[in-house]
Amino acid sequence: MTSSSIDILIIGAGPTGLMLACQLSLYPNITFRIIDKNSSRTINSRALAVHARSIELFAQLNLAEKALAQGKFIDKMSVFIRGKHRCSLDLTLIRTEQQSLFTHYPYILFLEQSVTEQLLETFLNEHNIKVERQTEAIDFIDIDSMNDNDVQVILSTGETIQTKYICACDGARSIVRHKLNLPFHGRTYSESLFVADCQVDNAPLGTDQAGVFLASSGLSGLLPMTNNRYRLFGTIHEQNETDETISIDEAAHLLKQRSKHFNMNVHDCSWISVYRSHHRHITKFRYRNRYFLLGDAAHIHSPVGGQGMNTGLQDAHNLAWKLAYVLTYSARDCLLDTYHDERSTIAKTLVNTTDRAFAFLSSTYWATRFVRLFIAPILFQFIVQPLFIYLRKFRQAVFLGLSQLGITYRSLNVYDYGASAGNFHQNTPQPGDRFPYVIFDPCHYHFVIFERQQLIKVNQFVEFIKKEYSKMIKIHDSYEEKIPLKLEGAILIRPDGYIAYRTNVFDIRHFQCYFHQFFPTEMM
């Protein structure tokens, strides 16, 4: 039996664990390992949708262009009810509004999870980090290491690891959550879902178009993939379940029945699976100070909107820099508490939202089914579609919600302690908002100056930052760097791209009071 000591142990090498590892790999002084019980990464498509916010995370790792080149853009999303086309949302309209959406990536990208994992793992390999496969954590023992309360982890290989932090990215059946006996609140839907990747001839959709088919028997859909393939999906109601498997012929029959498009030819199926959908979340994303739960280990929900994997990626992005700053810059422990504060709120909202949407789309209750089949067609055709076409604010609100670009932490207590100095126009981004459009490197805070009038105060403030925080904060002049935004004063951007602080009075003492909450003065 061997033993070793590290800073962080990542358990689970799906997209969430790999993203966390990639972000941590950017900090050379942090020691971590990533283990996974499987012998290899997934070879199946699984999660498909990669939303704009996730592409921005890839961009920080210089992986965005590779992801875009290997995926499929969706131009249109259509809804068919009882076989009749009722609504189409033209997503190409979104792409023309890149500037007003403040993102370089106004897309919905369909990229197979196998490719996503390959991109992230290749990035790790290039940084001389290997995923340790066929390795499980089988037990955890809290120990008191000079009052630091490290954790001793026993692996299936017989090795014992002592680590400061454990990050559970090990999915819906998380061994960490199980060992800690953490309740997973929520429920399991009565309906199962089938998913299959196939070739489809005579599809009622274009090759760049996604379609949803609602019928009295349930929900089905078609999503375009690369190489002229489609993802088939659909509900299987409890009373119709005879097994946990379904044949491709049965899946194709349900799709044809619900779409009323019986001359479709479904063939060459490369993968088919049936699974139960859940909506659950834990109450604490940080437990006993040393344990963090991310992705499906912390929250699972229906597949509506393709939010699951994207939310896990953001969990990893949110936590990585905070762990790195505690370990590298001796940031206060309370910085790690903000991971729970920020991400648990988002997860609860997402679970509740997708639950309501999935319940409406799949419920067999007669009143809900009546609304879905007879009222919804009118709403889609005469309200939703015209609003999307002719009202830009509506169109952008839909995209910002779906793409996760609209996620904000501004209402949380972490931003109630002097994070804003001065009076700002109501349209100025606030602390807790994602900083729009610009993507900075993920290892530093970034102080972006827009002010051109108070030059003496600005220069004094900049000199103070350079003197006290040069290792942590980079200075940017919006004019010199041609940052395509016109804002007031200056804004401090966190490593994950969210606004930490803003000022237009350049009060050094005020900034010190804010920053001292998370970083002790003596370590600067």
SULTAUR-V646161 format. One record per residue. N is the residue number from 1. SS is DSSP state (H for helix, E for strand, C for the rest). PSI is psi in whole degrees, 0 to 359 (999 if undefined). NEAR is the number of other C-alpha atoms within 8 Angstrom. Layout:
# SULTAUR-V646161
n-><N/N>
ss-><SS/SS>
psi-><PSI/PSI>
near-><NEAR/NEAR>
This chain:
# SULTAUR-V646161
n-><1/2/3/4/5/6/7/8/9/10/11/12/13/14/15/16/17/18/19/20/21/22/23/24/25/26/27/28/29/30/31/32/33/34/35/36/37/38/39/40/41/42/43/44/45/46/47/48/49/50/51/52/53/54/55/56/57/58/59/60/61/62/63/64/65/66/67/68/69/70/71/72/73/74/75/76/77/78/79/80/81/82/83/84/85/86/87/88/89/90/91/92/93/94/95/96/97/98/99/100/101/102/103/104/105/106/107/108/109/110/111/112/113/114/115/116/117/118/119/120/121/122/123/124/125/126/127/128/129/130/131/132/133/134/135/136/137/138/139/140/141/142/143/144/145/146/147/148/149/150/151/152/153/154/155/156/157/158/159/160/161/162/163/164/165/166/167/168/169/170/171/172/173/174/175/176/177/178/179/180/181/182/183/184/185/186/187/188/189/190/191/192/193/194/195/196/197/198/199/200/201/202/203/204/205/206/207/208/209/210/211/212/213/214/215/216/217/218/219/220/221/222/223/224/225/226/227/228/229/230/231/232/233/234/235/236/237/238/239/240/241/242/243/244/245/246/247/248/249/250/251/252/253/254/255/256/257/258/259/260/261/262/263/264/265/266/267/268/269/270/271/272/273/274/275/276/277/278/279/280/281/282/283/284/285/286/287/288/289/290/291/292/293/294/295/296/297/298/299/300/301/302/303/304/305/306/307/308/309/310/311/312/313/314/315/316/317/318/319/320/321/322/323/324/325/326/327/328/329/330/331/332/333/334/335/336/337/338/339/340/341/342/343/344/345/346/347/348/349/350/351/352/353/354/355/356/357/358/359/360/361/362/363/364/365/366/367/368/369/370/371/372/373/374/375/376/377/378/379/380/381/382/383/384/385/386/387/388/389/390/391/392/393/394/395/396/397/398/399/400/401/402/403/404/405/406/407/408/409/410/411/412/413/414/415/416/417/418/419/420/421/422/423/424/425/426/427/428/429/430/431/432/433/434/435/436/437/438/439/440/441/442/443/444/445/446/447/448/449/450/451/452/453/454/455/456/457/458/459/460/461/462/463/464/465/466/467/468/469/470/471/472/473/474/475/476/477/478/479/480/481/482/483/484/485/486/487/488/489/490/491/492/493/494/495/496/497/498/499/500/501/502/503/504/505/506/507/508/509/510/511/512/513/514/515/516/517/518/519/520/521/522/523/524>
ss-><C/C/E/E/E/E/E/E/E/E/E/C/C/C/H/H/H/H/H/H/H/H/H/H/C/C/C/C/C/C/C/E/E/E/E/C/C/C/C/C/C/C/C/C/C/C/C/C/E/E/C/H/H/H/H/H/H/H/H/H/C/C/C/H/H/H/H/H/H/H/C/E/E/C/C/E/E/E/E/E/E/C/C/E/E/E/E/E/E/E/C/H/H/H/H/C/C/H/H/H/H/C/C/C/C/C/C/C/E/E/C/C/H/H/H/H/H/H/H/H/H/H/H/H/H/H/C/C/C/C/C/E/C/C/C/C/E/E/E/E/E/E/C/C/C/C/C/C/C/C/E/E/E/E/E/C/C/C/C/E/E/E/E/E/E/E/E/E/C/C/C/C/C/C/H/H/H/H/H/C/C/C/C/C/E/E/E/E/E/E/E/E/E/E/E/E/E/E/E/E/E/C/C/C/C/C/C/C/E/E/E/E/E/E/E/C/C/E/E/E/E/E/E/E/C/C/C/C/E/E/E/E/E/E/E/E/C/H/H/H/C/C/C/C/C/C/C/H/H/H/H/H/H/H/H/H/H/H/H/C/C/C/C/C/E/E/E/E/E/E/E/E/E/E/E/E/E/E/E/E/E/C/C/C/C/E/E/C/C/C/E/E/E/C/H/H/H/C/E/E/C/C/C/H/H/H/C/H/H/H/H/H/H/H/H/H/H/H/H/H/H/H/H/H/H/H/H/H/H/C/C/C/C/H/H/H/H/H/H/H/H/H/H/H/H/H/H/H/H/H/H/H/H/H/H/H/H/H/H/H/H/H/C/C/C/H/H/H/H/H/H/H/H/H/H/H/H/H/H/H/H/H/H/H/H/H/H/H/H/H/C/H/H/H/H/H/H/H/H/H/H/H/H/C/C/C/C/C/C/C/C/C/H/H/H/C/C/C/C/E/E/C/C/C/C/C/C/C/C/C/C/C/C/E/C/C/C/C/C/C/C/C/C/C/E/E/E/E/E/C/C/C/C/C/H/H/H/H/H/H/H/H/H/H/H/H/H/H/H/C/C/C/E/E/E/E/E/C/C/C/C/C/C/C/C/C/C/C/C/E/E/E/E/C/C/C/C/E/E/E/E/E/E/C/C/C/C/H/H/H/H/H/H/H/H/C/C/C/C/C/H/H/H/C>
psi-><128/165/155/165/130/172/314/137/122/123/112/124/41/192/320/309/320/319/318/315/318/315/318/331/344/350/102/340/0/132/127/161/152/124/157/140/340/158/340/166/165/144/359/163/319/237/130/314/128/113/171/318/323/324/325/325/319/323/324/334/9/36/358/314/324/320/315/324/334/358/191/126/143/121/331/142/124/148/128/131/123/39/353/137/126/336/142/132/112/102/349/337/326/320/331/353/31/315/314/340/350/46/149/351/65/60/163/116/129/112/125/142/326/323/318/313/323/317/315/319/324/320/316/315/322/340/20/37/128/140/129/101/163/40/123/150/119/345/155/134/116/130/157/99/90/44/12/346/53/169/135/126/128/123/161/341/352/351/148/130/135/126/151/322/145/129/110/107/33/28/187/334/40/124/328/312/321/314/326/353/44/129/143/85/141/205/169/135/149/335/142/165/138/146/142/144/120/168/141/120/148/36/145/21/159/167/348/24/135/144/142/134/118/131/171/333/352/199/136/169/166/130/130/143/179/166/37/30/164/149/121/141/160/162/149/114/151/319/345/356/126/345/170/6/165/143/160/330/319/319/317/322/315/319/315/319/316/334/346/25/81/350/9/141/109/125/174/59/125/344/136/140/153/134/158/137/144/162/110/155/154/164/334/121/345/130/133/30/329/348/132/137/135/159/219/341/337/332/135/151/178/160/5/126/358/44/340/298/320/322/321/319/320/326/311/317/320/318/326/309/330/316/316/321/328/318/327/320/12/37/154/151/332/340/325/333/332/341/310/313/317/310/329/323/317/316/315/316/316/316/314/320/311/330/312/319/315/321/320/319/335/351/142/0/135/321/316/319/322/314/318/320/337/331/316/320/322/316/315/313/321/353/301/309/313/321/319/322/316/346/105/320/321/314/316/326/320/314/318/323/316/322/350/11/336/0/132/151/15/335/1/156/332/341/19/5/70/35/0/127/112/181/131/155/146/339/357/132/143/160/133/342/153/133/124/145/312/136/118/170/149/10/356/159/156/121/110/121/125/343/134/5/308/63/322/311/318/313/320/319/317/317/322/315/313/323/317/330/28/331/337/330/129/142/136/132/118/330/315/322/2/44/122/51/147/104/177/147/234/155/134/123/132/165/335/9/6/151/126/325/149/151/145/13/346/51/108/318/319/317/318/317/320/310/331/341/326/339/116/139/323/344/355/999>
near-><5/6/8/7/7/12/11/12/13/15/15/13/15/10/13/15/16/12/12/13/11/12/12/11/11/7/9/6/5/11/8/9/10/14/15/15/9/8/7/5/10/8/5/8/12/7/10/11/12/13/13/15/9/11/12/11/9/11/11/11/8/7/10/11/8/8/13/9/6/8/12/12/9/14/9/12/13/13/12/14/13/12/12/6/8/12/11/9/10/10/11/8/7/13/9/6/9/12/8/5/10/9/11/7/8/11/11/11/14/13/16/13/13/12/10/11/13/9/11/12/11/8/9/13/9/7/7/6/8/8/10/9/10/9/12/11/11/9/8/10/7/8/8/8/7/5/5/7/11/13/14/12/13/12/13/9/6/8/10/12/12/12/14/12/12/13/12/16/17/16/9/9/8/11/9/8/12/9/9/6/6/8/6/9/8/8/7/8/9/7/11/13/12/15/11/13/13/14/11/11/7/7/9/5/8/6/6/11/13/13/12/12/15/17/12/8/5/15/13/15/13/11/10/15/12/7/4/8/11/12/13/15/11/14/12/11/10/8/4/6/8/4/5/7/6/11/7/9/6/8/12/9/8/10/13/12/9/17/15/8/11/7/6/10/8/10/7/6/11/7/8/12/9/11/8/10/12/11/15/12/13/11/8/7/13/12/8/5/5/12/11/11/12/15/17/12/15/12/14/14/13/11/9/8/6/11/10/12/12/12/10/13/14/9/12/14/13/11/11/11/14/11/9/12/10/13/10/9/9/10/12/10/8/7/11/11/9/9/14/12/10/10/11/12/9/9/11/9/8/9/15/9/8/13/11/8/9/11/8/10/10/10/10/7/6/6/6/10/12/9/9/12/13/8/9/9/11/10/9/11/11/8/9/10/12/10/10/11/10/6/9/8/6/9/12/10/8/8/9/11/10/10/11/10/10/8/9/8/9/9/7/9/6/7/12/7/7/9/11/9/12/7/5/7/5/4/4/8/7/10/14/12/12/11/10/6/10/8/8/8/7/10/8/10/11/13/12/12/11/12/11/5/4/7/8/6/8/10/8/8/11/9/8/10/10/9/7/7/10/9/5/7/12/10/9/9/9/12/7/5/7/6/7/6/5/5/7/9/12/13/12/12/15/11/13/9/11/12/16/12/11/14/12/12/7/10/9/8/6/9/8/8/9/10/8/9/8/10/11/11/6/4/7/6>
